[in-house]
Amino acid sequence: MRKKYIAIYNANGGIFGEIGYFLGKIFKNKHCELCDITHIIAWKKKSWKEFEKLLGYDLQVLHLNDQNSTMKKITNNKTPCILVKKENSYEIFITCHELASCDSSVSKFIKLFNSKKEN
């Protein structure tokens, strides 16, 4: 069975979630390392869009409020992160700290992802 990867932002989706994250980032120093990799302000980075087009594997991107109950149990207080789904279970594949090591760089994320995927 092919593995499926799920990226979980440390933010809720939808208009209110986006506004809440933006205000939290400005006034409360709220931070999402995955958001910093994939976006500049509120727009997807060109390099991330190119990465998505060239993917040779399944990568779904979700907000906190888009997760199912099983994902929520695994990612509770551990977002942002990347999950891998194997058979009928999920596990954390890339941690928040590993995402932070990418320093907002799509190319560093791709290297990290590919190196972990090969192991």
C-alpha positions as CSV (number, residue, x, y, z in Angstrom):
1,M,0.0,0.0,0.0
2,R,1.2,3.5,-0.9
3,K,1.9,5.8,2.1
4,K,0.0,9.0,2.4
5,Y,1.5,12.1,4.0
6,I,-0.6,14.7,5.7
7,A,0.8,18.2,6.6
8,I,-1.0,19.8,9.6
9,Y,-0.8,23.6,10.0
10,N,-0.8,25.0,13.5
11,A,-3.8,27.1,12.6
12,N,-7.5,26.7,11.9
13,G,-8.8,27.0,8.3
14,G,-11.6,29.1,7.0
15,I,-11.9,32.9,7.0
16,F,-12.0,33.2,10.8
17,G,-9.2,30.8,11.3
18,E,-7.0,32.7,8.8
19,I,-7.8,36.1,10.4
20,G,-7.2,34.7,13.9
21,Y,-3.8,33.3,12.8
22,F,-2.8,36.6,11.1
23,L,-3.8,38.6,14.2
24,G,-2.1,36.2,16.5
25,K,1.1,36.4,14.4
26,I,1.1,40.1,14.6
27,F,0.0,40.8,18.2
28,K,0.8,37.6,20.1
29,N,3.9,36.2,18.2
30,K,1.9,33.1,17.2
31,H,3.9,31.0,14.9
32,C,3.5,28.1,12.5
33,E,6.7,26.7,11.0
34,L,4.8,24.9,8.2
35,C,3.0,28.1,7.3
36,D,6.3,29.8,7.0
37,I,7.5,27.1,4.6
38,T,4.5,27.1,2.4
39,H,3.3,30.8,2.5
40,I,4.5,34.4,2.3
41,I,1.9,36.3,4.4
42,A,-1.4,34.9,3.0
43,W,-0.2,33.6,-0.4
44,K,1.4,30.3,-1.3
45,K,5.1,30.6,-2.2
46,K,5.8,30.0,-5.9
47,S,8.4,27.4,-4.9
48,W,5.8,25.5,-2.8
49,K,3.3,25.6,-5.7
50,E,6.0,24.1,-8.0
51,F,6.8,21.4,-5.4
52,E,3.1,20.5,-5.2
53,K,2.9,20.1,-9.0
54,L,5.9,17.8,-9.2
55,L,5.0,15.6,-6.2
56,G,5.4,11.9,-6.9
57,Y,3.5,10.9,-3.7
58,D,0.3,11.8,-1.9
59,L,0.7,14.9,0.3
60,Q,-2.5,16.4,1.8
61,V,-2.4,19.8,3.7
62,L,-4.9,20.3,6.5
63,H,-5.6,22.9,9.1
64,L,-6.2,22.0,12.8
65,N,-10.0,22.1,12.4
66,D,-9.8,19.8,9.2
67,Q,-8.3,16.8,11.0
68,N,-10.3,13.7,11.9
69,S,-10.5,12.6,15.5
70,T,-7.7,10.0,15.1
71,M,-5.3,12.7,13.8
72,K,-6.3,15.1,16.5
73,K,-5.3,12.6,19.2
74,I,-1.8,12.1,17.6
75,T,-1.1,15.8,16.8
76,N,-2.5,17.3,20.1
77,N,0.0,20.1,21.0
78,K,2.5,18.8,18.4
79,T,1.6,20.9,15.4
80,P,2.7,21.9,12.9
81,C,3.8,18.5,11.8
82,I,3.7,16.0,8.9
83,L,1.9,12.7,9.5
84,V,2.3,9.5,7.5
85,K,-0.6,7.1,7.1
86,K,0.3,3.5,7.0
87,E,-2.6,1.0,6.6
88,N,-5.2,2.3,9.0
89,S,-2.9,4.2,11.5
90,Y,-1.1,7.6,11.6
91,E,2.2,8.5,13.0
92,I,4.3,11.7,13.2
93,F,6.7,11.7,10.3
94,I,8.2,15.2,10.6
95,T,8.0,17.1,13.9
96,C,7.6,20.8,14.6
97,H,11.2,21.0,15.5
98,E,12.3,19.5,12.3
99,L,10.1,21.9,10.3
100,A,11.7,24.8,12.3
101,S,15.1,23.5,11.1
102,C,14.0,24.3,7.5
103,D,14.2,28.0,8.3
104,S,11.1,28.8,6.1
105,S,12.8,27.2,3.1
106,V,10.9,25.0,0.7
107,S,14.1,23.5,-0.7
108,K,15.3,22.6,2.9
109,F,11.8,21.1,3.5
110,I,12.1,19.0,0.3
111,K,15.5,17.7,1.3
112,L,14.3,16.8,4.8
113,F,11.1,15.1,3.5
114,N,13.0,13.1,0.9
115,S,15.7,12.0,3.4
116,K,13.1,10.8,5.9
117,K,11.0,9.2,3.2
118,E,14.0,7.1,2.1
119,N,14.5,5.7,5.6
